[in-house]
Each structure stands twice: as C-alpha cells, then as structure tokens.
Amino acid sequence: MLLSITQVKPGMILEKPVMMPGSDKCLLKAGVAVTLKNIARMRELHIASVSIADRNTVYISPADKIAEAFVADFLHYSRALCPSQPEANLSDEICDLARRNEKLAVKLSTNEDILSFLLQQKITDNTRLYQYSIITCVLAGLVAARMDMSLDQTLKCMIGGLLSDTGLCEMPMLIGKDDFDGQQLALYMEHPTYGYHFAIQNNIDREAAECIQCHHERWNGSGYPRKLQGEEIPLSARIVAVCAHYAAHIAYKNDKPYVAIEEIYGGSGIFFDYEVVKCFTSTIPVYPLGALVRLSTGEVGIVANIRKNEGGRPIVKVHYNRFNRPITESKIIDLGKERTIFIEEVL
C-alpha cells in the first residue's frame, strides 16, 4: 500500500523499490526494512510517498530463495556423502575437505550471476536438472580437493559442475532423455556449447566456462563438441565428466549407485581419465557406513566397512536371510570378493 512519508515507521518493509528523484538510480530495494536514517534521507530528497508491504506478507525475492535453497541442498548432499565421523568416509581427510567446500558453496551463493543460472535450472526442471547440478557440484569439489587443486581451482571446478548442463535450459524436452532421434541427438550435443556461451556472456570465469564446454569430451577423443582427447581436456572438465556421469545416473535415471560406479570403472582409461576415476572411487563412499541394505541375494544386513574396498563394494554384515527371517549365526559378505552380489537398495 502507498503511504505518505510522514506515516512511514522504522521496521516497515518496502513493497517496491524507492528511486532517486529524477534518476533511474535505486535508493532502496524492495524488501528492505526501513530505518530512521532511511526515512530522514527520503525526506531530504522530498520523496512524498513509498509503497509498504502488508505486515502479514512475507517478502522474499527469487534470488534470495534460490541462494537459501542452494546452500541447504549443497549441505544435504555434502553431509550425506561425507558424514562427520571419520570412519564413515574413505579417508580421514575427507571430512575436512568437505567442510572446506561447504564454505565455498556459501561463497557461491552470493554470486548473482550463478544464482540466475540456478534459478533457471530449478524453474526448468527441479527434480532432475537442478538436483543433478547440485550433486555434480558437491562431487566435483570433493574430487578436486582430493587431487590437491587450490581453493581457487576447486571453486572453478565446482562452478563448472554446477552449471555443466545449464545449456539444457534451452532444450528442456531433452532433459533426462535416453533415446534420441538424429535431430534430437545433434541438438543435445550442442548443450555444452550453449552453456559455455551463456557463461561467458554472464560474467562466469573463463576456466569454469571451458569446464562446462568440455565436460562431455572423452579421454579417447570420442566425446563432443571439440573431439579433444587425453590431457587436451582441461583437468576440471575431466573431473566434472566423471562426477556428472555418476550424478546423471542418480538424478536422471534413478539407477543404483553401483551401476554408475561399474560404468565409470569400465570407462576408466577409455572415456575417463584413469587418475580421476581412481581419485573418485577412493573419495566417494557409495553406500553409507551403518546403512541397512538389501543384497541381490535377498539377504538384509548392515554396511560394516567401507574402507577396505573401493567403489560400491563394501563389507556387509548380514542379519536377515532372503525370507526376511533373522539369522542365528553371524555372516559377513565382502562384496569386494563376492563380485556377483550387489546392493539392491538402501532400506
């Protein structure tokens, strides 16, 4: 509602921005709580009235909302992957690296250019594109940190992961799609280039933009859009390639984690940089320590050790047989040795 400046009290919330008289310069943004100093300044400028929000109305901008959501979602996935107990991680240092990266995520949440991309992703496809982007960002930050990249390089790698599929906002009908016809495939293969140009045009660091452009390049040169191979591909893009592949299986395809891990293992040295794959599988605990899981045999047990084996092959202590009956004798299954047995689901 429109109030005379004489009626405005400290603590009232502006419904609309207050502009400098005779100028397009903003004096006070919408959503700001008015102070005595603000009121005095508006009187000095002979501003007669301002729009005040109803006191029962919550005033929050889309940018504020996406910043809040990003930090909360990043923390959720980071702490699910890297719990605070050292034994629940694949190495003692991972907890510290994860907490460091969480501070970098807070820094990212203040970047208006990045927030605009995130908001577009969330609006376009919240359940797949946006969630995929957050997971990729968390994973890329962890792998970059484990590979001893600097804070600045880790941050750029996180940005590259976060915005890796932002080009798909221009082609939402292809998000999560597996079966492309010829025209659709040609369009899909352009999304890294779209993302690169969007990033450059919106003040994103060039190294992060190049990571976006190259995250579908493959170690053997079979990727796109530039057919780069080996170390021609920026390290950050090689990292995001592995992390994005894993995240796509989880967010787009709803696959079991071991399916993604087995594909990454199989593509090591062919599609993916062997050293990055090695770091990824020694960093990311696919199944949480202490998780209740059902095996492909039908038996149910607890993940008892995640450090002995890499990837999705922990040691499981079985407590129930395939008929869901408690077993009387302790049974340990080492999935690193029993290669035909998998974890079917986390209960």
C-alpha positions in Angstrom: 0.0 0.0 0.0 1.1 3.6 -0.7 1.9 5.6 2.4 2.9 9.2 2.9 6.5 9.6 4.1 5.0 11.0 7.3 3.3 7.7 8.0 6.3 5.5 7.4 7.8 3.9 10.6 11.1 2.1 11.2 10.8 -1.6 10.5 8.2 -1.3 7.7 9.1 -3.4 4.6 9.2 -1.7 1.2 6.9 -3.3 -1.3 8.5 -1.5 -4.3 12.0 0.0 -4.8 12.5 3.7 -3.9 14.2 5.5 -6.8 16.3 8.7 -6.6 14.1 11.6 -7.8 14.8 12.5 -11.5 17.0 9.4 -11.9 16.9 5.7 -12.6 19.2 5.0 -9.7 17.7 2.9 -6.9 17.9 4.4 -3.5 16.3 1.4 -1.6 15.5 -2.0 -2.9 12.1 -3.7 -2.5 12.1 -5.9 0.6 14.3 -3.6 2.7 13.2 -2.9 6.2 13.1 0.9 6.6 15.3 2.6 9.2 15.2 6.1 10.8 18.2 7.0 8.7 16.3 5.9 5.5 13.3 8.0 6.4 15.4 11.0 7.1 17.2 10.6 3.7 13.9 10.2 1.8 12.6 13.4 3.4 15.8 15.2 2.4 15.1 14.1 -1.2 11.5 15.3 -0.9 10.1 11.8 -1.6 6.5 12.2 -0.7 5.3 8.6 -0.5 6.5 5.0 -0.7 4.9 1.5 -1.2 4.9 -0.5 2.0 4.2 -4.3 2.1 1.4 -5.6 4.3 2.9 -6.7 7.6 1.5 -10.2 7.2 3.1 -10.7 3.8 6.5 -12.4 3.6 8.7 -10.5 1.2 11.5 -12.6 -0.4 13.0 -12.3 -3.9 13.6 -15.4 -6.1 17.3 -14.7 -5.8 17.2 -14.9 -2.1 15.1 -18.1 -2.2 17.5 -19.8 -4.7 20.5 -18.8 -2.6 18.9 -20.3 0.5 17.9 -23.5 -1.3 21.3 -23.9 -2.9 23.2 -23.8 0.4 20.7 -26.1 2.1 20.8 -28.6 -0.8 24.6 -28.5 -1.0 24.9 -29.2 2.7 22.4 -32.0 2.5 24.3 -33.9 -0.2 27.8 -33.0 1.2 26.9 -34.4 4.6 25.2 -37.4 3.2 28.4 -38.2 1.2 30.8 -37.1 3.9 29.4 -37.6 7.4 31.2 -36.1 10.3 32.6 -39.4 11.6 36.0 -40.1 10.0 35.3 -43.9 9.8 32.2 -43.2 7.7 34.5 -41.8 4.9 37.0 -43.5 2.7 39.9 -41.5 4.2 40.5 -39.3 7.3 41.0 -36.1 5.4 37.7 -36.1 3.5 35.7 -34.6 6.4 37.9 -31.6 6.5 37.8 -31.1 2.7 34.0 -31.4 2.7 33.6 -28.8 5.4 36.0 -26.5 3.5 34.0 -26.9 0.3 30.8 -26.1 2.2 32.3 -22.7 2.9 33.0 -22.3 -0.8 29.3 -23.1 -1.5 28.3 -20.3 0.8 30.6 -18.0 -1.2 28.9 -19.2 -4.5 25.5 -18.4 -3.0 26.4 -14.7 -3.0 27.2 -14.6 -6.8 24.2 -13.1 -8.6 25.2 -14.4 -12.0 25.5 -18.0 -10.7 22.2 -17.6 -8.8 20.4 -16.6 -12.0 21.6 -19.8 -13.7 20.5 -21.9 -10.7 17.1 -20.3 -10.7 16.6 -21.0 -14.3 17.6 -24.7 -13.8 15.2 -25.0 -10.8 12.3 -23.5 -12.8 13.1 -25.6 -15.9 13.4 -29.0 -14.1 13.7 -29.1 -10.3 13.6 -32.8 -9.8 16.3 -33.7 -12.3 18.3 -30.8 -13.8 18.7 -28.8 -10.6 19.3 -31.8 -8.3 21.8 -33.2 -10.9 23.7 -29.9 -10.8 23.9 -29.8 -7.1 25.2 -33.4 -6.8 27.7 -32.8 -9.6 28.9 -29.7 -7.8 29.4 -31.5 -4.5 31.2 -34.4 -6.1 33.5 -32.2 -8.3 34.5 -30.1 -5.3 35.5 -33.2 -3.3 37.5 -34.8 -6.1 39.2 -31.5 -7.0 40.2 -31.1 -3.3 41.5 -34.7 -3.1 43.6 -34.0 -6.2 45.3 -31.1 -4.4 43.8 -28.4 -6.5 44.0 -24.9 -5.0 41.0 -23.3 -3.4 40.5 -21.1 -6.5 40.8 -24.1 -8.8 38.4 -26.1 -6.7 35.9 -23.3 -6.7 36.1 -23.1 -10.5 35.6 -26.8 -10.8 32.5 -26.6 -8.5 31.1 -23.9 -10.8 31.8 -26.0 -13.8 29.9 -28.9 -12.3 27.1 -26.7 -11.1 26.5 -25.2 -14.5 27.6 -28.2 -16.6 24.1 -28.8 -18.0 22.8 -25.3 -17.9 22.6 -25.3 -21.7 19.8 -27.8 -21.4 17.5 -25.0 -20.2 17.2 -24.1 -23.9 16.1 -27.7 -24.7 14.1 -28.9 -21.7 12.4 -31.6 -23.7 15.7 -33.5 -23.9 16.4 -33.4 -20.1 16.9 -37.0 -18.8 16.1 -38.5 -22.2 17.9 -41.6 -23.3 16.6 -42.4 -26.7 17.3 -39.6 -29.2 16.4 -39.4 -32.8 19.1 -37.9 -35.1 17.9 -34.3 -34.9 17.5 -34.5 -31.1 21.0 -36.0 -30.7 22.5 -33.3 -32.8 20.7 -30.7 -30.6 21.7 -32.4 -27.4 25.4 -32.4 -28.4 25.2 -28.6 -28.6 24.3 -28.1 -24.9 27.9 -27.8 -23.7 28.5 -25.1 -26.3 25.3 -23.3 -25.3 26.3 -23.5 -21.7 29.8 -22.1 -22.5 28.4 -19.1 -24.3 25.8 -18.4 -21.7 28.5 -18.5 -19.0 30.9 -16.1 -20.9 28.0 -13.7 -21.6 27.1 -13.6 -17.9 30.5 -12.9 -16.3 31.3 -16.5 -15.3 35.1 -17.2 -15.1 36.5 -18.4 -18.4 38.1 -21.5 -16.9 34.8 -22.5 -15.4 33.1 -21.8 -18.8 35.7 -24.1 -20.5 34.9 -26.8 -18.0 31.2 -26.5 -19.0 32.1 -26.7 -22.6 34.4 -29.7 -22.3 32.6 -31.9 -19.7 31.4 -34.3 -22.4 34.8 -34.7 -24.0 36.2 -38.2 -23.6 39.8 -39.4 -22.9 40.0 -41.4 -26.2 38.7 -38.4 -28.3 35.2 -39.8 -28.8 33.4 -37.0 -27.0 32.0 -33.7 -28.0 31.8 -30.9 -29.0 35.5 -30.5 -29.9 36.8 -34.1 -30.0 39.5 -33.3 -27.5 41.4 -36.3 -26.1 43.7 -37.0 -23.1 45.3 -34.1 -21.5 44.0 -31.7 -24.2 40.9 -31.8 -22.0 41.1 -29.4 -19.0 41.6 -31.2 -15.7 38.5 -29.6 -14.3 36.4 -30.9 -17.2 37.9 -34.4 -16.7 36.8 -34.3 -13.1 33.3 -33.0 -13.9 33.0 -35.7 -16.6 33.3 -38.4 -14.1 31.2 -36.7 -11.4 28.5 -35.7 -13.9 28.3 -39.3 -15.2 27.6 -40.5 -11.7 25.2 -37.7 -10.9 23.2 -38.3 -14.1 22.7 -42.0 -13.2 21.4 -41.0 -9.8 19.3 -37.9 -10.7 18.2 -38.6 -14.3 18.0 -42.4 -14.4 17.3 -43.2 -10.8 19.9 -46.0 -11.1 21.5 -47.9 -8.2 24.9 -46.3 -7.3 26.8 -49.5 -8.2 25.5 -49.2 -11.8 27.1 -45.8 -12.1 30.3 -46.9 -10.4 30.7 -50.0 -12.6 30.2 -47.9 -15.7 32.8 -45.4 -14.5 35.3 -48.3 -13.7 34.6 -49.8 -17.2 35.3 -46.4 -18.9 38.5 -45.7 -17.0 41.4 -45.0 -19.4 38.9 -45.1 -22.3 36.3 -42.4 -21.7 37.5 -41.1 -18.4 41.0 -40.1 -17.1 42.2 -43.1 -15.0 43.7 -40.8 -12.3 40.4 -39.0 -11.9 38.5 -42.3 -11.7 41.0 -43.6 -9.1 40.5 -40.4 -7.0 36.7 -40.5 -7.4 36.4 -44.1 -6.2 38.7 -43.5 -3.3 36.8 -40.4 -2.2 33.1 -41.1 -2.7 31.5 -43.7 -0.4 28.7 -45.1 -2.5 26.9 -46.6 0.5 26.9 -45.0 3.9 28.6 -46.8 6.8 25.9 -48.3 9.0 23.2 -48.3 6.3 20.6 -51.0 6.3 20.8 -52.6 2.8 19.2 -55.4 0.8 21.5 -57.5 -1.3 20.8 -59.1 -4.7 20.6 -62.4 -2.8 17.6 -61.1 -0.9 19.5 -61.0 2.4 19.4 -57.9 4.5 22.3 -56.5 6.5 24.4 -53.5 7.7 27.2 -51.9 5.8 30.0 -52.6 8.3 33.2 -51.4 6.5 33.5 -49.0 3.5 37.3 -48.5 3.6 38.6 -52.0 2.7 37.3 -51.9 -0.9 36.8 -49.1 -3.4 33.6 -48.1 -5.1 30.3 -49.7 -4.3 31.7 -52.9 -2.8 31.7 -52.6 1.0 31.7 -55.3 3.6 28.1 -56.2 4.8 27.2 -58.0 8.0 24.1 -60.0 7.2 21.3 -60.1 9.8 18.3 -61.5 7.9 18.0 -64.2 5.3 16.2 -63.9 1.9 12.9 -64.8 3.6 13.3 -61.8 6.0 14.0 -64.0 9.0 16.7 -63.3 11.5 19.8 -65.5 11.1 21.3 -67.1 14.2 24.9 -67.2 13.1 26.9 -64.1 12.1 27.6 -63.9 8.4 30.0 -61.4 6.7 29.9 -60.8 3.0 32.8 -59.0 1.4 31.4 -57.5 -1.8 35.0 -56.9 -3.0 35.4 -60.7 -3.2 31.8 -61.7 -4.0 31.7 -59.9 -7.3 28.3 -61.4 -8.4 26.5 -60.0 -5.4 25.3 -56.3 -5.3 23.5 -54.0 -3.0 19.9 -53.7 -4.5 18.6 -51.0 -2.2 19.2 -48.9 0.9 16.3 -49.5 3.3 
